[in-house]
Amino acid sequence: MDAIKGILKRWTGDLRWEVVLELEAIAANELRNLEQSVPDFYQWLDEEVLPMEGAS
């Protein structure tokens, strides 16, 4: 989970969602596995929940 958070912290909220939508299109099964393994995953896409590094 720390690795996922570390990656997401480098991206804006828009890019986070773009990646999820792309994963839905090309790797839906893997995305479902992620959703099951990390119940808070979609909350982390919100920059208010998981702020972008260096953002003030």
Z-matrix of the N, CA and C atoms (Angstrom, degrees):
N
C 1 1.444
C 2 1.523 1 110.32
N 3 1.319 2 117.11 1 -35.77
C 4 1.464 3 119.56 2 178.68
C 5 1.527 4 111.58 3 -62.63
N 6 1.323 5 116.39 4 -37.05
C 7 1.467 6 119.96 5 178.72
C 8 1.529 7 110.73 6 -64.69
N 9 1.321 8 116.72 7 -42.64
C 10 1.467 9 120.72 8 178.73
C 11 1.514 10 109.85 9 -63.70
N 12 1.321 11 117.62 10 -45.90
C 13 1.468 12 120.86 11 178.46
C 14 1.520 13 110.80 12 -60.62
N 15 1.330 14 116.71 13 -41.25
C 16 1.460 15 120.70 14 179.81
C 17 1.514 16 112.50 15 -60.43
N 18 1.318 17 116.38 16 -40.24
C 19 1.472 18 120.59 17 177.78
C 20 1.525 19 109.92 18 -68.17
N 21 1.318 20 117.02 19 -48.38
C 22 1.468 21 120.85 20 -177.53
C 23 1.526 22 112.16 21 -61.73
N 24 1.316 23 117.52 22 -33.97
C 25 1.469 24 120.71 23 -179.43
C 26 1.525 25 112.55 24 -64.26
N 27 1.311 26 116.96 25 -18.41
C 28 1.469 27 121.15 26 -179.92
C 29 1.516 28 112.46 27 -85.99
N 30 1.337 29 116.97 28 -11.51
C 31 1.463 30 121.96 29 -173.50
C 32 1.512 31 111.97 30 -114.21
N 33 1.329 32 115.62 31 150.41
C 34 1.464 33 120.51 32 172.65
C 35 1.525 34 109.10 33 -71.51
N 36 1.315 35 116.54 34 163.95
C 37 1.462 36 121.32 35 178.95
C 38 1.514 37 112.62 36 -58.52
N 39 1.331 38 117.19 37 -38.48
C 40 1.470 39 120.63 38 179.15
C 41 1.526 40 111.32 39 -63.14
N 42 1.319 41 116.91 40 -44.36
C 43 1.463 42 120.35 41 179.88
C 44 1.521 43 110.22 42 -66.14
N 45 1.311 44 117.19 43 -37.86
C 46 1.473 45 120.58 44 177.80
C 47 1.521 46 110.20 45 -56.85
N 48 1.331 47 116.75 46 -46.33
C 49 1.471 48 120.49 47 -179.41
C 50 1.514 49 111.55 48 -70.09
N 51 1.336 50 118.40 49 -36.55
C 52 1.466 51 121.00 50 177.80
C 53 1.530 52 110.27 51 -60.03
N 54 1.318 53 116.09 52 -41.43
C 55 1.462 54 120.30 53 179.34
C 56 1.527 55 110.58 54 -65.14
N 57 1.323 56 117.24 55 -42.79
C 58 1.463 57 120.37 56 178.42
C 59 1.531 58 110.47 57 -61.40
N 60 1.306 59 117.17 58 -43.40
C 61 1.464 60 120.05 59 178.81
C 62 1.527 61 111.35 60 -64.10
N 63 1.306 62 116.71 61 -38.02
C 64 1.469 63 120.08 62 176.98
C 65 1.529 64 110.19 63 -67.21
N 66 1.315 65 117.16 64 -42.11
C 67 1.471 66 120.05 65 176.34
C 68 1.522 67 111.23 66 -60.37
N 69 1.318 68 116.71 67 -38.99
C 70 1.460 69 120.95 68 177.68
C 71 1.528 70 110.22 69 -58.80
N 72 1.322 71 115.96 70 -38.13
C 73 1.463 72 120.38 71 -177.70
C 74 1.527 73 113.17 72 -76.88
N 75 1.336 74 117.21 73 -36.06
C 76 1.470 75 118.64 74 -172.81
C 77 1.523 76 114.79 75 -110.88
N 78 1.325 77 117.53 76 -15.58
C 79 1.465 78 119.86 77 -176.47
C 80 1.527 79 110.57 78 -149.38
N 81 1.307 80 116.21 79 54.22
C 82 1.467 81 121.23 80 -175.07
C 83 1.531 82 112.53 81 -58.86
N 84 1.323 83 117.73 82 -40.20
C 85 1.466 84 120.07 83 -179.69
C 86 1.528 85 111.72 84 -63.36
N 87 1.315 86 116.31 85 -41.42
C 88 1.462 87 120.32 86 178.36
C 89 1.526 88 111.02 87 -66.15
N 90 1.324 89 116.42 88 -37.85
C 91 1.460 90 120.10 89 176.95
C 92 1.526 91 110.32 90 -64.14
N 93 1.322 92 117.83 91 -41.25
C 94 1.475 93 120.82 92 176.73
C 95 1.529 94 110.90 93 -61.05
N 96 1.341 95 116.57 94 -40.28
C 97 1.464 96 120.33 95 177.09
C 98 1.529 97 110.98 96 -62.62
N 99 1.322 98 116.09 97 -41.46
C 100 1.457 99 120.50 98 177.53
C 101 1.523 100 111.09 99 -62.64
N 102 1.320 101 116.37 100 -44.32
C 103 1.466 102 120.79 101 178.70
C 104 1.533 103 111.33 102 -58.24
N 105 1.327 104 116.69 103 -39.88
C 106 1.455 105 120.44 104 -179.87
C 107 1.522 106 111.80 105 -73.34
N 108 1.322 107 116.97 106 -36.95
C 109 1.460 108 121.33 107 -177.81
C 110 1.518 109 113.11 108 -76.38
N 111 1.334 110 115.69 109 -31.19
C 112 1.470 111 121.24 110 -175.58
C 113 1.527 112 108.01 111 -128.83
N 114 1.346 113 116.63 112 85.14
C 115 1.469 114 119.99 113 -175.88
C 116 1.533 115 114.56 114 -57.51
N 117 1.321 116 117.96 115 -27.92
C 118 1.469 117 121.68 116 -178.17
C 119 1.525 118 113.17 117 -89.01
N 120 1.318 119 118.04 118 5.27
C 121 1.457 120 121.75 119 -173.37
C 122 1.524 121 113.14 120 -51.13
N 123 1.312 122 118.33 121 -49.52
C 124 1.466 123 120.28 122 -176.12
C 125 1.533 124 111.93 123 -68.03
N 126 1.305 125 117.90 124 -27.91
C 127 1.464 126 120.40 125 175.47
C 128 1.520 127 110.16 126 -67.35
N 129 1.318 128 116.97 127 -35.15
C 130 1.463 129 121.03 128 179.96
C 131 1.521 130 112.85 129 -65.93
N 132 1.311 131 118.07 130 -18.24
C 133 1.463 132 120.15 131 179.01
C 134 1.523 133 112.03 132 -70.08
N 135 1.317 134 116.57 133 -18.72
C 136 1.464 135 122.92 134 178.88
C 137 1.534 136 108.60 135 -83.06
N 138 1.324 137 116.81 136 122.82
C 139 1.466 138 120.73 137 -178.56
C 140 1.530 139 112.52 138 -65.12
N 141 1.312 140 117.95 139 -20.11
C 142 1.473 141 119.74 140 175.70
C 143 1.522 142 110.45 141 -73.07
N 144 1.303 143 117.40 142 -29.01
C 145 1.472 144 122.38 143 177.98
C 146 1.518 145 110.23 144 -83.91
N 147 1.325 146 117.59 145 -45.29
C 148 1.467 147 123.44 146 -179.68
C 149 1.528 148 107.79 147 -129.06
N 150 1.348 149 116.55 148 89.53
C 151 1.460 150 120.80 149 -174.66
C 152 1.533 151 113.07 150 -61.81
N 153 1.302 152 114.93 151 147.02
C 154 1.453 153 121.51 152 175.73
C 155 1.530 154 108.25 153 -69.94
N 156 1.344 155 116.48 154 138.74
C 157 1.457 156 120.54 155 177.98
C 158 1.515 157 110.49 156 -59.84
N 159 1.305 158 116.51 157 137.70
C 160 1.454 159 121.07 158 177.62
C 161 1.518 160 114.65 159 80.55
N 162 1.323 161 117.25 160 -6.25
C 163 1.475 162 120.06 161 178.42
C 164 1.524 163 108.44 162 -83.13
N 165 1.295 164 114.34 163 137.73
C 166 1.470 165 118.46 164 -180.00
C 167 1.495 166 111.44 165 -105.52
